[in-house]
Amino acid sequence: MGAGGTDGGGSAEDRLIARLFAPLARHPGALGLMDDAAVIAPPPGHDLVLTKDALVAGVHFFPDDPPASIARKALRVNLSDLAAKGADPLGVLLAFAVPPGMDEAALVAFARGLGDDCAAYGAPLLGGDTVRTPGPFTVSITALGTVPAGRMVTRLDAKVGQAIVVTGTIGDAALGLALRLDPGRAGFAGLGAADLAFLKDRYLHPRPRLVLSTALREHASAAMDVSDGLVGDLAKLLAASGVAGRIEAARVPLSAAARAAIAAEPALLETALTGGDDYEILAVMPEDRLDAFGAVATAAGVGVTVLGRTLGGQGLTVEAAGGATMVLKQQSFSHF
């Protein structure tokens, strides 16, 4: 996203970058986006943590979503990955492909939304690329974070007999997507305007739990963010650690809006358990760390719920009311 270099100084792309995106490059190593690369160094005694997600119109967001919201979602899903690793943001790289019909006003709004969140989360723009495409609007962000050396929280170190916990509430984003796709279905018919708006917003605007990064480093054995669905993502974490787990569906934290929708249409419980886009933190930690972790989360205004425990063996069991094992059609969202 350099404003000079081989793209040719003074081009329309250069002017776009200089006007809309260079002001977001507040890190001195970004060089004002005047070069083809940035140069940064992690703080002494720290490791770099890198993550990347791409979002495509019609897959990860609706083509008519507000451009500022698209930018915020693209940034926040990456910051959620950093949070789950116990990392603090250092900066981001942005690439996006502009389709026909995306006008100047939309690009201005996109840059404004990105800039507001870069400032709010302490993640300055470091560089990237802009291209034209005949296809859908596509946004890809690479986020860089730092952790004290050797302290990144992986998926690999959960142990048998530890607590499985999750932050916030689960299923709101998946229900928000279902609402956007079929607003007339039974689960949503009786919801008030505030509940409907809440579910839609949870799909559109993830809430990366960066305030818990330090606490995760101090207390969690393993962690990841819930991007593809609670059940499927927990199964991935357990498999990576080589342990099994059991959780109770009745313990899964639900918002008032989600509870009302599920009460009206019980089949939506499976949507909440297996749908994507929650971007909450799923962690495994020793029992004696729960109080300390919970105290930090409570002080930050983030709920924490114990879902179950890790076990010896393999696989994940989801226990329904009465103790029966739930049989789910699909554990999580998948592109393939």
Residue pairs with C-beta under 8 A, 6 or more apart in sequence:
1 17
1 21
1 33
1 93
1 94
1 95
1 125
1 127
1 128
1 129
1 130
2 17
2 33
2 34
2 35
2 36
2 37
2 127
3 9
3 14
3 17
3 18
3 22
3 32
3 33
3 34
4 14
4 34
4 35
4 36
5 35
5 36
6 36
7 13
7 14
8 14
13 130
16 107
16 130
17 33
17 130
18 33
20 107
20 108
20 111
21 33
21 94
21 111
21 125
21 128
22 32
22 33
22 34
23 115
24 111
24 114
24 115
24 118
24 124
24 125
25 31
25 32
25 33
25 124
25 125
25 126
25 127
26 118
26 119
26 124
26 125
27 38
27 40
27 90
27 91
27 124
27 126
29 38
29 39
29 40
29 41
29 91
29 126
30 38
30 91
30 124
30 125
30 126
30 127
31 38
31 39
33 125
33 127
36 127
37 127
38 91
38 93
38 126
38 127
40 90
40 91
40 126
40 144
42 48
42 90
42 146
43 146
45 148
45 149
46 146
46 147
46 148
46 149
47 146
47 147
47 148
47 149
47 150
47 151
47 152
48 90
48 144
48 145
48 146
49 82
49 85
49 87
49 144
49 145
49 146
49 147
49 152
50 142
50 143
50 144
50 145
51 78
51 81
51 82
51 85
51 142
51 143
51 145
52 78
52 140
52 141
52 142
52 143
53 74
53 77
53 78
53 81
53 140
53 141
54 138
54 139
54 140
55 61
55 70
55 73
55 74
55 77
55 138
55 139
55 140
56 136
56 137
56 138
57 63
57 70
57 99
57 136
57 137
57 138
58 136
59 136
59 335
60 73
61 69
61 70
61 73
61 204
62 180
63 136
63 137
65 204
66 109
66 113
67 106
67 107
67 109
67 110
67 113
68 109
68 110
68 112
68 113
68 114
68 116
69 113
69 204
69 205
70 110
70 113
70 137
70 139
71 110
71 111
71 113
71 114
71 117
71 139
72 113
72 114
72 116
72 117
72 205
73 204
73 205
73 206
74 114
74 139
74 140
74 141
75 92
75 114
75 117
75 118
75 121
75 123
75 141
75 143
76 117
76 121
76 205
76 206
76 207
76 208
76 279
77 206
77 208
77 227
77 279
78 92
78 141
78 142
78 143
79 89
79 121
79 123
79 143
79 208
79 210
80 206
80 208
80 209
80 225
80 227
80 279
80 281
81 143
81 225
82 88
82 89
82 143
82 145
82 208
82 210
82 213
83 208
83 209
83 210
83 212
83 213
83 216
83 225
83 281
84 153
84 209
84 216
84 223
84 224
84 225
84 281
84 282
84 283
85 145
85 147
85 152
85 153
85 154
85 213
85 216
85 223
86 147
86 151
86 152
86 153
86 213
86 214
86 216
86 217
86 220
86 223
87 145
87 146
87 147
87 152
87 213
88 122
88 145
88 146
88 147
88 210
88 213
89 121
89 122
89 123
89 143
89 144
89 145
89 210
90 123
90 144
90 145
90 146
91 123
91 124
91 125
91 126
91 143
91 144
92 118
92 123
92 124
92 125
92 126
92 141
92 142
92 143
92 144
93 125
93 126
93 127
93 128
93 141
93 142
93 144
94 114
94 125
94 127
94 128
94 129
94 139
94 140
94 141
95 128
95 129
95 130
95 131
95 139
95 140
95 141
96 110
96 128
96 130
96 131
96 137
96 138
96 139
96 140
97 131
97 132
97 133
97 135
97 137
97 138
97 139
98 107
98 130
98 131
98 132
98 133
98 137
99 132
99 133
99 134
99 135
99 136
99 137
100 134
102 137
114 125
115 125
117 123
118 124
118 125
121 208
121 210
123 143
126 144
147 217
148 217
151 217
153 216
153 217
153 220
153 222
153 223
153 283
154 222
154 240
155 222
155 223
155 224
155 236
155 237
155 240
155 241
156 222
156 240
156 241
157 221
157 222
157 241
158 221
158 222
158 237
158 238
158 241
158 243
158 284
158 310
159 221
159 241
159 243
159 284
159 286
159 310
160 243
160 310
160 311
160 312
161 287
161 309
161 310
161 311
162 221
162 284
162 285
162 286
162 287
162 309
162 310
163 284
163 285
163 286
163 287
163 290
163 306
163 308
163 309
163 310
164 234
164 245
164 247
164 282
164 283
164 284
164 306
164 307
164 308
164 309
164 310
165 282
165 283
165 284
165 285
165 290
165 293
165 304
165 305
165 306
165 307
166 226
166 230
166 252
166 253
166 280
166 281
166 282
166 283
166 304
166 305
166 307
167 209
167 212
167 280
167 281
167 297
167 302
167 303
167 304
167 305
168 207
168 209
168 253
168 278
168 280
168 302
168 303
169 253
169 254
169 255
169 258
169 280
169 303
170 226
170 230
170 252
170 253
170 254
170 258
170 272
170 273
170 278
170 280
171 230
171 252
171 254
171 255
171 258
171 268
171 271
171 272
171 273
171 275
171 278
172 198
172 199
172 202
172 203
172 255
172 257
172 258
172 272
172 278
173 199
173 202
173 203
173 206
173 275
173 276
173 277
173 278
173 279
174 203
174 229
174 271
174 272
174 274
174 275
174 276
174 277
174 278
175 187
175 199
175 202
175 257
175 258
175 261
175 268
175 271
175 272
175 275
176 199
176 200
176 201
176 202
176 203
176 204
176 277
177 203
177 275
177 277
178 185
178 187
178 188
178 268
178 271
178 275
179 188
179 196
179 199
179 200
180 200
180 203
182 188
185 265
186 264
186 265
187 261
187 262
187 264
187 265
187 267
187 268
188 196
188 261
188 264
189 264
190 260
190 264
191 199
191 257
191 260
191 261
191 264
194 257
195 256
195 257
195 260
195 261
196 257
198 255
198 257
199 257
199 258
199 261
202 255
202 277
203 277
206 277
206 278
206 279
207 279
208 225
208 279
209 225
209 280
209 281
209 302
211 300
211 302
212 281
212 293
212 296
212 297
212 300
212 302
214 296
215 292
215 293
215 296
215 297
216 223
216 281
216 283
216 293
218 289
218 292
218 293
219 285
219 286
219 289
219 292
219 293
220 283
220 284
220 285
220 289
220 293
221 241
221 283
221 284
221 285
221 286
222 237
222 240
222 241
222 283
222 284
223 237
223 281
223 282
223 283
223 284
224 233
224 236
224 237
224 281
224 282
225 233
225 279
225 280
225 281
225 282
226 233
226 276
226 278
226 279
226 280
226 281
226 282
227 233
227 276
227 277
227 278
227 279
228 276
228 332
228 333
228 334
229 273
229 274
229 275
229 276
229 278
229 331
229 332
229 333
230 252
230 273
230 274
230 278
230 282
231 273
231 274
231 316
231 318
231 328
231 331
231 332
232 274
232 330
232 331
232 332
232 333
232 334
233 282
233 332
234 245
234 247
234 282
234 307
234 316
235 315
235 316
235 331
235 332
237 282
237 284
238 244
238 245
238 310
238 314
238 315
238 316
239 314
241 284
241 310
242 314
243 310
243 311
243 312
243 313
243 314
244 310
244 311
244 312
244 313
244 314
244 315
244 316
244 317
245 308
245 309
245 310
245 311
245 315
245 316
245 317
246 308
246 309
246 311
246 316
246 317
246 318
246 319
247 307
247 308
247 316
247 317
247 318
247 319
248 307
248 308
248 318
248 319
249 269
249 273
249 318
249 319
249 320
249 321
249 326
250 320
250 321
251 305
251 306
251 307
251 308
252 272
252 273
252 305
252 307
253 303
253 305
254 262
254 272
258 268
258 272
261 268
262 268
262 269
262 272
270 328
270 329
273 318
273 326
273 328
274 328
274 329
274 330
274 331
274 332
274 333
275 333
276 332
276 333
283 293
284 310
285 293
290 306
293 304
294 304
297 303
297 304
298 304
308 319
317 325
318 325
318 326
318 328
319 325
319 326
320 326
